[in-house]
Amino acid sequence: MAPALRLTPGLSAITPAFADDAPNGLKWRHGLSTYGEIKYPADFKRYDYVKPDAPKGGVVRLFQPGTYDSFNLVVAGLKGSVSAAVARIYDSLMEASLDEPDTYYGELAEAAAFPDDFSYVIYRLRPGSRWHDGKPVTPEDVIFSFEAWKANSPMFSAYYRHIVKAEKIGDRDVKFTFDSAGNRELPMITGQLTILPKHWWEGTDAQGKKRDITASTLEPPLGSGPYRIKEFVAGRSVVLERVKDYWGKDIPIAIGQNNFDELRYEYFRDDTVAREALKADQFDWYGERSAKEWASAYDVPPVREKRLLKELFTVRNQGRMQGWVFNLRRPKFADPRLRRAFNYAFDFEEMNRVLSTGDYHRDSSYFDGIPDLMATGLPEGKELEILETVRDKVPPEVFTTPYKDPVGGTPENVRANLREATRLLKDAGFEIRDRKLVDSSGQPFTVEILGNSGDSGMERIALFYKPSLERLGITVNLRAVDTVQYQNRVREYDFEMVTQVWGQSISPGNEQRDNFGSQAADRPGSNNLPGIKNPAVDAIIERIIFANSRADQVAAAKALDRVLLWNFYLVPHFNYDKQRYVYWDRFSHPDPLPKYAVSGFPNLWWYDADKAAKLKRS
């Protein structure tokens, strides 16, 4: 999500005509890269991985879990349950290439320029870029968008914390000024900004009511992207239609993409119902999250006849950590020994065998899936140097003991793990009275694990976990609530334990403040669900952000990983390096797909009329 900027003097300017046109003697760049040289030259016509003459047309019906009650992306972290569909109506300043690890090329912006000290960046908008109402995209829109995201989005207020000013400096030029030099990724992540129409948000709706960007809304917003909202049924479905006169359809990054005439998002509150709807051909594409269901739920005629296809796509573009996080804002979770005991109570190996057909591996890193960022063995070299600067603020095991999750799977291992958990609880001041765990004041220890009623997979895992905690004398309450209530409780930190997933890019950076930084701990809607307030973590995050080389960035990421693990902020779940999809065989895609696309659906795919005709006849 947050590529750290690594640009070399060898990067070409966008065109010779622009070479001397940038302010302050700078040069325009058509692409920004994490690691230096970029693949596509300034005059590239399209990405190599697309089918440039892919047919346009057809409809695809997409599954979405839960429900929605808003189209306002800006307040997604604070208010309402926002439809995933609405992101497709907007453009950003730049777009990521899918066959390079972290490279961005111009979308609304045709070029960027910045000085050697990374103290500011200038973006130049493309001539001809326009909103769906025909009005041009302007620097005023860019400035309005930056200020709206930073003021109202918990995530972006942290992400863009070091951008202190956005100003118009030309007819198509916007300058973003940073609070200090040396933050090498800021020029690039500025380009990820989704641009909103100032004139629309500052106008009035059909009833004459002034629009409010700080509120949730079901009024279809104005966009500039390849799709717009055609129709919707609140909470149940959204239909997007392709914009036939989309301003950007011929720019290099758009060729061969956005091929469907309609994208229909169908919402289901229950995965079991959704699977049956898929088999009945009520929608086309389903991401299967359950290994058990993947193995057992699709022995049906359409699958056997290869009309309904199952396909695994390898994930190479991100890492992640998933687990039950403790709400550290509750004093009951203050002792890391108690938190560690919870980990010893989780028999992952047996859960993996019984519930998941053995497909998963246990998460042992906050960067699981990105090997060079994962802390392994004992710290050494640059990582050790970084950790030495916070030695008095981290557990001593950081320096002496490689982190490992407990291993279950056999009766002997389970008994040993529960004995160790009991020891840790005793050391933390707990004891067993009448088969209940009580604290030093004699109060029984209880915990509520909050879940989303639409996520039956997580509920099964929590039900598996509950008896092990009860063997330690812990009273466990499992509570599943509807999607909207769940989101509201999580964003207000009204929980004791809840499942959290942190996604990580190949090149981490400013987003780590929102994930783990102290300033995000009490800000509603942040990704710091545990409420981590750790000066060592804060200091290491700054080392990631201000790294001067990829080697320094890797070392700091490993140090962060190690410190997070040894503080036991969560009970790690599991990971899988593939995504499972089930879909009806009426679509085609470029072969091969780009390395970092996963499935690339629906952007790179197209409706295949010949396949659809065969499917209809079968």
ZADO-401380 format. One line per field, with one value per residue (C-alpha): residue number from 1; residue in three letters; x, y, z. Coordinates in nm, 3 decimals. Example, Ala and Ser with C-alpha at 12.3 -4.5 7.8 and 13.67 -1.06 7.14 Angstrom:
2
i <- (1;2)
aa <- (ALA;SER)
u <- (1.230;1.367)
v <- (-0.450;-0.106)
w <- (0.780;0.714)
end
This chain:
618
i <- (1;2;3;4;5;6;7;8;9;10;11;12;13;14;15;16;17;18;19;20;21;22;23;24;25;26;27;28;29;30;31;32;33;34;35;36;37;38;39;40;41;42;43;44;45;46;47;48;49;50;51;52;53;54;55;56;57;58;59;60;61;62;63;64;65;66;67;68;69;70;71;72;73;74;75;76;77;78;79;80;81;82;83;84;85;86;87;88;89;90;91;92;93;94;95;96;97;98;99;100;101;102;103;104;105;106;107;108;109;110;111;112;113;114;115;116;117;118;119;120;121;122;123;124;125;126;127;128;129;130;131;132;133;134;135;136;137;138;139;140;141;142;143;144;145;146;147;148;149;150;151;152;153;154;155;156;157;158;159;160;161;162;163;164;165;166;167;168;169;170;171;172;173;174;175;176;177;178;179;180;181;182;183;184;185;186;187;188;189;190;191;192;193;194;195;196;197;198;199;200;201;202;203;204;205;206;207;208;209;210;211;212;213;214;215;216;217;218;219;220;221;222;223;224;225;226;227;228;229;230;231;232;233;234;235;236;237;238;239;240;241;242;243;244;245;246;247;248;249;250;251;252;253;254;255;256;257;258;259;260;261;262;263;264;265;266;267;268;269;270;271;272;273;274;275;276;277;278;279;280;281;282;283;284;285;286;287;288;289;290;291;292;293;294;295;296;297;298;299;300;301;302;303;304;305;306;307;308;309;310;311;312;313;314;315;316;317;318;319;320;321;322;323;324;325;326;327;328;329;330;331;332;333;334;335;336;337;338;339;340;341;342;343;344;345;346;347;348;349;350;351;352;353;354;355;356;357;358;359;360;361;362;363;364;365;366;367;368;369;370;371;372;373;374;375;376;377;378;379;380;381;382;383;384;385;386;387;388;389;390;391;392;393;394;395;396;397;398;399;400;401;402;403;404;405;406;407;408;409;410;411;412;413;414;415;416;417;418;419;420;421;422;423;424;425;426;427;428;429;430;431;432;433;434;435;436;437;438;439;440;441;442;443;444;445;446;447;448;449;450;451;452;453;454;455;456;457;458;459;460;461;462;463;464;465;466;467;468;469;470;471;472;473;474;475;476;477;478;479;480;481;482;483;484;485;486;487;488;489;490;491;492;493;494;495;496;497;498;499;500;501;502;503;504;505;506;507;508;509;510;511;512;513;514;515;516;517;518;519;520;521;522;523;524;525;526;527;528;529;530;531;532;533;534;535;536;537;538;539;540;541;542;543;544;545;546;547;548;549;550;551;552;553;554;555;556;557;558;559;560;561;562;563;564;565;566;567;568;569;570;571;572;573;574;575;576;577;578;579;580;581;582;583;584;585;586;587;588;589;590;591;592;593;594;595;596;597;598;599;600;601;602;603;604;605;606;607;608;609;610;611;612;613;614;615;616;617;618)
aa <- (MET;ALA;PRO;ALA;LEU;ARG;LEU;THR;PRO;GLY;LEU;SER;ALA;ILE;THR;PRO;ALA;PHE;ALA;ASP;ASP;ALA;PRO;ASN;GLY;LEU;LYS;TRP;ARG;HIS;GLY;LEU;SER;THR;TYR;GLY;GLU;ILE;LYS;TYR;PRO;ALA;ASP;PHE;LYS;ARG;TYR;ASP;TYR;VAL;LYS;PRO;ASP;ALA;PRO;LYS;GLY;GLY;VAL;VAL;ARG;LEU;PHE;GLN;PRO;GLY;THR;TYR;ASP;SER;PHE;ASN;LEU;VAL;VAL;ALA;GLY;LEU;LYS;GLY;SER;VAL;SER;ALA;ALA;VAL;ALA;ARG;ILE;TYR;ASP;SER;LEU;MET;GLU;ALA;SER;LEU;ASP;GLU;PRO;ASP;THR;TYR;TYR;GLY;GLU;LEU;ALA;GLU;ALA;ALA;ALA;PHE;PRO;ASP;ASP;PHE;SER;TYR;VAL;ILE;TYR;ARG;LEU;ARG;PRO;GLY;SER;ARG;TRP;HIS;ASP;GLY;LYS;PRO;VAL;THR;PRO;GLU;ASP;VAL;ILE;PHE;SER;PHE;GLU;ALA;TRP;LYS;ALA;ASN;SER;PRO;MET;PHE;SER;ALA;TYR;TYR;ARG;HIS;ILE;VAL;LYS;ALA;GLU;LYS;ILE;GLY;ASP;ARG;ASP;VAL;LYS;PHE;THR;PHE;ASP;SER;ALA;GLY;ASN;ARG;GLU;LEU;PRO;MET;ILE;THR;GLY;GLN;LEU;THR;ILE;LEU;PRO;LYS;HIS;TRP;TRP;GLU;GLY;THR;ASP;ALA;GLN;GLY;LYS;LYS;ARG;ASP;ILE;THR;ALA;SER;THR;LEU;GLU;PRO;PRO;LEU;GLY;SER;GLY;PRO;TYR;ARG;ILE;LYS;GLU;PHE;VAL;ALA;GLY;ARG;SER;VAL;VAL;LEU;GLU;ARG;VAL;LYS;ASP;TYR;TRP;GLY;LYS;ASP;ILE;PRO;ILE;ALA;ILE;GLY;GLN;ASN;ASN;PHE;ASP;GLU;LEU;ARG;TYR;GLU;TYR;PHE;ARG;ASP;ASP;THR;VAL;ALA;ARG;GLU;ALA;LEU;LYS;ALA;ASP;GLN;PHE;ASP;TRP;TYR;GLY;GLU;ARG;SER;ALA;LYS;GLU;TRP;ALA;SER;ALA;TYR;ASP;VAL;PRO;PRO;VAL;ARG;GLU;LYS;ARG;LEU;LEU;LYS;GLU;LEU;PHE;THR;VAL;ARG;ASN;GLN;GLY;ARG;MET;GLN;GLY;TRP;VAL;PHE;ASN;LEU;ARG;ARG;PRO;LYS;PHE;ALA;ASP;PRO;ARG;LEU;ARG;ARG;ALA;PHE;ASN;TYR;ALA;PHE;ASP;PHE;GLU;GLU;MET;ASN;ARG;VAL;LEU;SER;THR;GLY;ASP;TYR;HIS;ARG;ASP;SER;SER;TYR;PHE;ASP;GLY;ILE;PRO;ASP;LEU;MET;ALA;THR;GLY;LEU;PRO;GLU;GLY;LYS;GLU;LEU;GLU;ILE;LEU;GLU;THR;VAL;ARG;ASP;LYS;VAL;PRO;PRO;GLU;VAL;PHE;THR;THR;PRO;TYR;LYS;ASP;PRO;VAL;GLY;GLY;THR;PRO;GLU;ASN;VAL;ARG;ALA;ASN;LEU;ARG;GLU;ALA;THR;ARG;LEU;LEU;LYS;ASP;ALA;GLY;PHE;GLU;ILE;ARG;ASP;ARG;LYS;LEU;VAL;ASP;SER;SER;GLY;GLN;PRO;PHE;THR;VAL;GLU;ILE;LEU;GLY;ASN;SER;GLY;ASP;SER;GLY;MET;GLU;ARG;ILE;ALA;LEU;PHE;TYR;LYS;PRO;SER;LEU;GLU;ARG;LEU;GLY;ILE;THR;VAL;ASN;LEU;ARG;ALA;VAL;ASP;THR;VAL;GLN;TYR;GLN;ASN;ARG;VAL;ARG;GLU;TYR;ASP;PHE;GLU;MET;VAL;THR;GLN;VAL;TRP;GLY;GLN;SER;ILE;SER;PRO;GLY;ASN;GLU;GLN;ARG;ASP;ASN;PHE;GLY;SER;GLN;ALA;ALA;ASP;ARG;PRO;GLY;SER;ASN;ASN;LEU;PRO;GLY;ILE;LYS;ASN;PRO;ALA;VAL;ASP;ALA;ILE;ILE;GLU;ARG;ILE;ILE;PHE;ALA;ASN;SER;ARG;ALA;ASP;GLN;VAL;ALA;ALA;ALA;LYS;ALA;LEU;ASP;ARG;VAL;LEU;LEU;TRP;ASN;PHE;TYR;LEU;VAL;PRO;HIS;PHE;ASN;TYR;ASP;LYS;GLN;ARG;TYR;VAL;TYR;TRP;ASP;ARG;PHE;SER;HIS;PRO;ASP;PRO;LEU;PRO;LYS;TYR;ALA;VAL;SER;GLY;PHE;PRO;ASN;LEU;TRP;TRP;TYR;ASP;ALA;ASP;LYS;ALA;ALA;LYS;LEU;LYS;ARG;SER)
u <- (0.000;0.279;0.574;0.888;1.030;1.362;1.442;1.771;1.913;1.873;1.494;1.384;1.181;0.828;0.902;1.170;0.907;0.862;1.230;1.275;0.915;0.907;0.953;1.283;1.487;1.327;1.241;0.903;0.883;0.616;0.662;0.787;0.955;1.043;1.371;1.503;1.471;1.122;1.008;0.801;0.953;0.795;0.635;0.490;0.153;0.016;0.114;0.262;0.022;-0.308;-0.495;-0.513;-0.804;-1.003;-1.372;-1.589;-1.928;-2.113;-2.213;-2.036;-2.214;-1.990;-2.040;-2.002;-2.031;-2.260;-2.438;-2.380;-2.546;-2.313;-2.131;-1.898;-1.547;-1.398;-1.566;-1.545;-1.342;-1.585;-1.941;-2.154;-2.076;-1.943;-2.011;-1.697;-1.834;-1.798;-1.417;-1.439;-1.602;-1.292;-0.942;-0.620;-0.322;-0.121;-0.184;0.027;0.175;0.103;0.423;0.661;0.684;0.614;0.598;0.334;0.246;0.035;-0.344;-0.509;-0.156;0.065;0.385;0.549;0.858;1.045;1.384;1.667;1.582;1.220;1.088;0.796;0.637;0.457;0.191;0.076;-0.279;-0.347;-0.517;-0.863;-0.925;-1.284;-1.568;-1.870;-2.064;-1.809;-1.634;-1.252;-1.052;-0.865;-0.594;-0.873;-1.023;-0.689;-0.645;-1.004;-0.956;-0.632;-0.784;-1.102;-0.917;-0.671;-0.938;-1.197;-1.029;-0.853;-0.621;-0.525;-0.481;-0.190;-0.078;-0.046;0.056;0.381;0.211;0.148;0.022;-0.126;-0.133;-0.202;0.110;-0.006;-0.308;-0.258;0.007;-0.036;0.248;0.247;0.489;0.622;0.710;1.068;1.305;1.412;1.078;1.151;0.812;0.598;0.621;0.492;0.216;0.087;0.011;-0.219;-0.465;-0.818;-0.947;-1.297;-1.504;-1.503;-1.791;-2.017;-1.946;-1.989;-2.316;-2.670;-2.863;-3.190;-3.385;-3.174;-2.991;-2.623;-2.399;-2.175;-1.852;-1.832;-2.155;-2.256;-2.483;-2.667;-2.674;-2.464;-2.156;-1.997;-1.676;-1.418;-1.336;-1.420;-1.747;-2.038;-2.330;-2.625;-2.869;-2.876;-3.098;-2.976;-2.798;-2.854;-2.699;-2.512;-2.484;-2.198;-2.203;-1.898;-1.859;-1.849;-1.688;-1.452;-1.189;-0.900;-0.992;-0.697;-0.423;-0.154;-0.251;-0.616;-0.568;-0.710;-0.875;-1.225;-1.385;-1.724;-2.025;-2.172;-2.042;-2.324;-2.239;-2.471;-2.463;-2.512;-2.514;-2.432;-2.157;-2.359;-2.645;-2.396;-2.240;-2.578;-2.662;-2.336;-2.413;-2.756;-2.586;-2.723;-2.382;-2.056;-1.751;-1.689;-1.379;-1.384;-1.235;-1.284;-1.041;-1.296;-1.570;-1.324;-1.258;-1.612;-1.880;-1.831;-1.893;-2.181;-2.258;-2.153;-1.807;-1.769;-1.871;-1.621;-1.887;-1.826;-1.450;-1.231;-0.895;-0.611;-0.419;-0.084;-0.043;0.294;0.214;0.151;0.206;-0.024;-0.089;-0.425;-0.529;-0.745;-0.624;-0.658;-0.805;-0.521;-0.746;-0.901;-0.678;-0.750;-0.515;-0.226;0.003;0.188;0.213;-0.165;-0.168;0.099;-0.101;-0.388;-0.151;-0.050;-0.417;-0.469;-0.410;-0.356;-0.237;-0.554;-0.773;-0.593;-0.649;-1.012;-1.150;-0.920;-0.795;-0.438;-0.396;-0.276;0.046;0.057;0.126;0.463;0.527;0.345;0.494;0.403;0.431;0.721;1.024;1.286;1.082;1.010;1.212;1.388;1.655;1.828;1.875;2.204;2.363;2.151;1.849;2.048;2.179;1.823;1.707;1.999;1.860;1.541;1.690;1.548;1.198;1.158;1.133;1.478;1.380;1.399;1.777;1.808;1.532;1.392;1.016;0.814;0.446;0.363;0.303;0.004;-0.148;-0.090;-0.230;0.120;0.184;-0.156;-0.105;0.242;0.109;-0.174;0.073;0.288;-0.019;-0.114;0.237;0.226;-0.113;0.013;0.318;0.078;-0.109;-0.398;-0.511;-0.781;-1.071;-1.364;-1.234;-1.246;-0.950;-0.955;-0.733;-0.562;-0.887;-1.078;-1.269;-1.331;-1.158;-1.401;-1.351;-1.586;-1.474;-1.668;-1.752;-1.942;-2.254;-2.184;-1.845;-1.928;-1.567;-1.433;-1.719;-1.620;-1.261;-1.368;-1.591;-1.291;-1.075;-1.327;-1.291;-0.914;-0.953;-1.218;-0.973;-0.761;-1.062;-1.143;-1.511;-1.554;-1.849;-1.877;-2.090;-2.176;-2.350;-2.467;-2.222;-2.315;-2.313;-1.985;-1.819;-1.949;-1.825;-1.484;-1.425;-1.522;-1.302;-1.602;-1.469;-1.239;-1.105;-1.174;-1.018;-0.785;-0.604;-0.312;-0.212;0.146;0.302;0.637;0.768;0.623;0.621;0.394;0.092;0.270;0.178;-0.189;-0.132;0.073;0.160;0.067;-0.104;-0.352;-0.432;-0.726;-0.837;-1.169;-1.143;-0.766;-0.600;-0.440;-0.721;-0.518;-0.443;-0.064;0.119;0.480;0.766;0.992;0.738;0.699;1.074;1.118;0.830;1.014;1.322;1.112;0.967;1.296;1.511;1.772;1.805;1.618;1.862;1.777;1.407;1.429;1.627;1.377;1.080;1.238;1.300;0.938;0.816;1.026;0.914;0.546;0.570;0.740;0.474;0.197;-0.060;-0.261;-0.310;-0.187;-0.417;-0.292;-0.208;-0.222;-0.023;-0.308;-0.656;-0.937;-1.194;-1.499;-1.649;-1.871;-1.681;-1.802;-1.490;-1.131;-0.808;-0.458;-0.221;-0.001;-0.143;0.104;0.307;0.151;-0.212;-0.328;-0.637;-0.653;-1.033;-1.231;-0.991;-0.796;-1.068;-1.341;-1.676;-1.616;-1.926;-1.822;-1.776;-2.101;-2.288;-2.150;-2.239;-2.594;-2.634;-2.489)
v <- (0.000;0.242;0.211;0.379;0.599;0.499;0.710;0.723;0.998;0.764;0.800;0.969;1.285;1.243;1.389;1.618;1.893;1.875;1.849;2.220;2.299;2.195;2.468;2.523;2.340;2.004;1.737;1.581;1.207;0.992;0.713;0.670;0.354;0.203;0.052;0.286;0.207;0.158;-0.079;0.139;0.439;0.781;0.705;0.363;0.284;0.024;-0.229;-0.551;-0.766;-0.645;-0.757;-0.421;-0.522;-0.697;-0.685;-0.439;-0.553;-0.797;-0.803;-0.952;-1.016;-0.990;-1.118;-0.878;-0.983;-0.808;-0.489;-0.116;0.216;0.478;0.587;0.835;0.689;0.980;0.889;0.512;0.472;0.673;0.660;0.409;0.089;0.200;0.007;-0.139;-0.052;0.323;0.317;0.234;0.564;0.766;0.815;0.881;1.090;0.776;0.403;0.101;-0.123;-0.492;-0.637;-0.432;-0.458;-0.091;0.136;0.398;0.570;0.878;0.856;1.195;1.332;1.303;1.374;1.446;1.643;1.676;1.788;1.563;1.618;1.501;1.813;1.860;1.718;1.883;1.697;1.811;1.712;1.566;1.799;1.668;1.492;1.554;1.456;1.261;1.588;1.714;1.964;1.951;1.807;2.101;2.174;2.302;1.950;1.802;2.048;1.996;1.619;1.627;1.846;1.636;1.305;1.439;1.606;1.327;0.991;0.835;0.639;0.925;1.176;0.957;0.855;1.215;1.361;1.501;1.679;2.024;2.216;2.171;2.473;2.558;2.686;2.668;2.601;2.226;2.208;2.131;2.148;1.941;2.064;1.832;1.924;1.806;1.665;1.304;1.120;0.940;0.780;1.092;1.202;0.861;0.805;1.153;1.016;0.752;1.027;0.963;1.286;1.414;1.681;1.999;2.158;1.857;1.820;2.192;2.194;2.082;1.761;1.716;1.842;2.155;2.031;2.120;1.816;1.730;1.541;1.463;1.258;0.923;0.941;0.719;0.986;0.847;1.071;1.225;1.061;1.081;0.712;0.440;0.348;0.532;0.421;0.325;0.200;0.048;-0.111;0.017;-0.253;-0.520;-0.433;-0.171;-0.162;0.023;0.105;0.164;0.527;0.503;0.846;0.804;1.075;0.838;0.538;0.593;0.679;0.407;0.274;0.221;0.032;-0.321;-0.269;-0.193;-0.412;-0.497;-0.284;-0.348;-0.456;-0.577;-0.605;-0.843;-0.833;-1.144;-1.149;-1.519;-1.713;-2.035;-1.863;-1.697;-2.030;-2.173;-1.862;-1.901;-2.264;-2.153;-1.900;-1.597;-1.434;-1.505;-1.473;-1.575;-1.554;-1.861;-1.787;-2.130;-2.413;-2.664;-2.534;-2.516;-2.887;-3.004;-2.761;-2.777;-3.140;-3.036;-3.096;-2.750;-2.797;-3.154;-3.042;-2.753;-2.490;-2.354;-2.329;-2.345;-2.172;-2.081;-1.757;-1.697;-1.384;-1.215;-0.851;-0.838;-0.984;-0.988;-1.070;-1.193;-1.278;-1.209;-0.873;-0.767;-0.427;-0.280;0.008;-0.240;-0.276;-0.650;-0.705;-0.494;-0.784;-0.938;-1.267;-1.300;-1.220;-1.478;-1.738;-1.687;-1.781;-2.104;-2.197;-2.189;-2.531;-2.411;-2.745;-2.927;-2.642;-2.651;-3.026;-3.033;-2.709;-2.621;-2.947;-2.857;-2.588;-2.305;-2.216;-2.023;-1.652;-1.591;-1.241;-0.915;-0.934;-1.296;-1.355;-1.109;-1.320;-1.045;-0.836;-1.117;-1.128;-1.464;-1.604;-1.347;-0.984;-0.894;-0.624;-0.316;-0.466;-0.516;-0.160;-0.029;-0.245;-0.133;0.221;0.101;-0.179;-0.037;-0.021;-0.374;-0.721;-0.875;-1.181;-0.959;-0.996;-1.348;-1.570;-1.619;-1.575;-1.894;-1.965;-2.264;-2.589;-2.808;-3.092;-3.377;-3.443;-3.415;-3.077;-2.945;-3.043;-2.887;-2.565;-2.539;-2.598;-2.314;-2.093;-2.171;-2.082;-1.751;-1.668;-1.750;-1.527;-1.252;-1.278;-1.504;-1.823;-2.088;-2.084;-2.319;-2.395;-2.026;-1.799;-1.503;-1.200;-1.078;-0.921;-1.244;-1.126;-1.395;-1.329;-1.316;-1.226;-1.148;-1.235;-1.014;-1.138;-1.044;-1.257;-1.269;-1.436;-1.794;-1.906;-1.687;-1.800;-2.165;-2.088;-1.896;-2.188;-2.419;-2.188;-2.137;-2.478;-2.437;-2.101;-2.249;-2.522;-2.237;-2.118;-1.826;-1.753;-1.692;-1.521;-1.531;-1.253;-1.217;-0.898;-0.771;-0.602;-0.242;-0.292;-0.480;-0.200;0.064;-0.124;-0.189;0.170;0.293;0.025;-0.121;-0.476;-0.698;-0.931;-0.912;-1.046;-0.801;-0.833;-0.604;-0.606;-0.512;-0.396;-0.507;-0.166;-0.049;0.313;0.587;0.359;0.189;0.489;0.413;0.042;0.054;0.412;0.571;0.869;0.635;0.433;0.643;0.782;0.623;0.419;0.371;0.037;0.033;-0.180;-0.311;0.045;0.002;0.288;0.181;0.431;0.163;0.084;0.455;0.503;0.205;0.317;0.645;0.445;0.268;0.592;0.780;0.489;0.603;0.267;-0.055;-0.227;0.021;-0.019;-0.400;-0.387;-0.150;-0.362;-0.670;-0.479;-0.364;-0.717;-0.858;-0.597;-0.641;-1.018;-1.015;-0.784;-1.038;-0.788;-1.067;-1.442;-1.513;-1.699;-1.832;-1.746;-1.894;-1.775;-1.821;-1.688;-1.926;-1.825;-2.000;-1.852;-1.931;-1.994;-1.698;-1.480;-1.470;-1.299;-1.232;-1.526;-1.501;-1.264;-1.010;-1.123;-0.887;-0.901;-1.211;-1.283;-0.940;-0.969;-0.778;-0.511;-0.727;-0.976;-0.952;-1.108;-1.397;-1.429;-1.770;-1.918;-1.765;-1.914;-2.262;-2.221;-2.128;-2.433;-2.680)
w <- (0.000;0.076;-0.160;-0.036;-0.307;-0.461;-0.766;-0.950;-1.169;-1.466;-1.481;-1.800;-1.820;-1.952;-2.298;-2.438;-2.456;-2.081;-1.995;-1.925;-1.834;-1.468;-1.202;-1.022;-1.284;-1.206;-1.462;-1.515;-1.460;-1.622;-1.366;-1.011;-0.890;-0.557;-0.666;-0.930;-1.299;-1.433;-1.705;-1.935;-2.120;-2.144;-2.480;-2.387;-2.546;-2.303;-2.041;-2.179;-1.980;-2.128;-2.439;-2.617;-2.841;-2.567;-2.660;-2.471;-2.352;-2.132;-1.769;-1.469;-1.138;-0.833;-0.479;-0.187;0.178;0.426;0.330;0.275;0.357;0.207;-0.109;0.065;0.064;0.258;0.587;0.536;0.853;1.062;0.934;0.755;0.570;0.233;-0.087;-0.243;-0.586;-0.545;-0.560;-0.930;-1.026;-0.935;-1.074;-0.883;-0.977;-1.053;-1.093;-0.999;-1.264;-1.206;-1.353;-1.137;-0.758;-0.677;-0.979;-1.055;-1.383;-1.443;-1.449;-1.385;-1.360;-1.664;-1.472;-1.136;-1.037;-0.707;-0.575;-0.462;-0.094;-0.138;0.036;-0.203;-0.517;-0.808;-1.008;-1.351;-1.453;-1.796;-2.042;-2.125;-1.793;-1.693;-1.464;-1.583;-1.609;-1.865;-1.640;-1.632;-1.343;-1.193;-0.939;-0.714;-0.718;-0.616;-0.329;-0.212;-0.219;-0.022;0.245;0.264;0.298;0.552;0.766;0.764;0.705;1.007;0.783;0.553;0.834;0.947;0.600;0.482;0.815;0.672;0.381;0.524;0.223;-0.123;-0.355;-0.716;-0.894;-1.255;-1.473;-1.433;-1.159;-0.789;-0.540;-0.220;0.045;0.316;0.675;0.636;0.380;0.351;0.356;0.032;-0.022;0.016;-0.352;-0.459;-0.205;-0.279;-0.624;-0.474;-0.381;-0.509;-0.660;-0.580;-0.760;-0.555;-0.743;-0.684;-0.313;-0.256;-0.451;-0.365;-0.426;-0.616;-0.313;-0.286;0.022;0.050;0.028;0.323;0.264;0.636;0.627;0.483;0.180;-0.067;-0.335;-0.623;-0.630;-0.937;-1.054;-1.330;-1.368;-1.621;-1.442;-1.284;-1.070;-1.290;-1.027;-0.680;-0.418;-0.081;0.113;-0.151;-0.487;-0.690;-1.069;-1.237;-1.608;-1.822;-1.926;-2.306;-2.346;-2.052;-2.088;-2.011;-2.225;-2.459;-2.210;-2.186;-1.844;-1.951;-2.277;-2.259;-1.921;-1.787;-2.053;-1.901;-1.986;-1.641;-1.302;-1.076;-0.706;-0.522;-0.141;0.075;0.453;0.474;0.295;0.283;0.104;-0.131;-0.231;-0.317;-0.518;-0.710;-0.793;-0.915;-1.149;-0.965;-0.981;-1.163;-0.940;-0.579;-0.362;-0.139;0.204;0.360;0.283;0.407;0.179;-0.110;-0.065;0.004;-0.113;-0.489;-0.579;-0.803;-1.173;-1.301;-1.145;-1.263;-1.612;-1.598;-1.650;-1.302;-1.259;-0.947;-0.978;-0.742;-0.800;-0.629;-0.413;-0.472;-0.409;-0.035;0.309;0.605;0.967;1.090;1.442;1.746;1.878;2.240;2.316;2.523;2.620;2.864;3.174;3.189;2.890;3.019;3.118;2.820;3.010;3.001;2.630;2.566;2.760;2.516;2.235;2.410;2.433;2.055;1.898;1.544;1.410;1.516;1.394;1.058;1.030;1.140;0.994;0.707;0.548;0.644;0.378;0.603;0.779;1.105;1.091;1.252;1.118;1.060;0.708;0.642;0.268;0.214;0.315;0.314;0.563;0.811;1.133;1.157;1.385;1.605;1.503;1.339;1.128;1.060;1.233;1.552;1.531;1.515;1.805;2.020;2.008;2.185;2.399;2.722;2.573;2.435;2.593;2.649;2.442;2.133;2.155;2.293;2.156;1.804;1.810;1.760;1.802;2.021;1.833;1.911;1.713;1.959;2.309;2.454;2.291;2.391;2.756;2.758;2.605;2.857;3.142;3.010;2.976;3.336;3.451;3.267;3.418;3.766;3.716;3.608;3.939;3.842;4.011;3.979;4.227;4.180;3.830;3.735;3.662;3.902;3.938;4.255;4.379;4.330;4.022;3.756;3.424;3.133;2.770;2.481;2.128;1.888;1.539;1.226;1.182;0.808;0.857;0.947;0.896;1.175;1.399;1.352;1.447;1.758;1.860;1.820;2.035;2.315;2.493;2.523;2.697;2.923;3.026;3.165;3.369;3.138;3.081;2.707;2.542;2.164;2.022;1.654;1.542;1.203;0.967;1.042;1.420;1.393;1.198;1.438;1.743;1.592;1.477;1.826;1.992;2.172;2.197;2.402;2.132;1.760;1.441;1.269;0.936;0.852;0.487;0.406;0.082;-0.050;0.050;0.384;0.492;0.625;0.669;0.960;1.176;1.124;1.178;1.497;1.594;1.927;1.763;1.593;1.905;2.021;1.685;1.583;1.266;1.263;1.185;1.529;1.673;1.967;2.082;2.073;2.246;2.245;2.209;2.064;1.795;1.718;1.688;1.455;1.236;1.181;1.079;0.815;0.682;0.666;0.543;0.292;0.117;0.063;0.302;0.577;0.509;0.529;0.853;1.014;0.901;1.056;1.378;1.386;1.321;1.604;1.859;1.770;1.799;2.139;2.283;2.205;2.084;1.924;1.893;1.539;1.303;0.971;0.613;0.267;-0.034;-0.279;-0.336;-0.422;-0.682;-0.821;-1.138;-1.432;-1.755;-1.958;-1.928;-2.058;-1.952;-2.086;-2.051;-1.859;-1.602;-1.460;-1.159;-0.905;-1.023;-0.829;-1.046;-1.212;-1.210;-1.330;-1.459;-1.704;-1.801;-2.063;-2.145;-2.387;-2.606;-2.746;-2.399;-2.282;-2.577;-2.503;-2.138;-2.227;-2.452;-2.201)
end
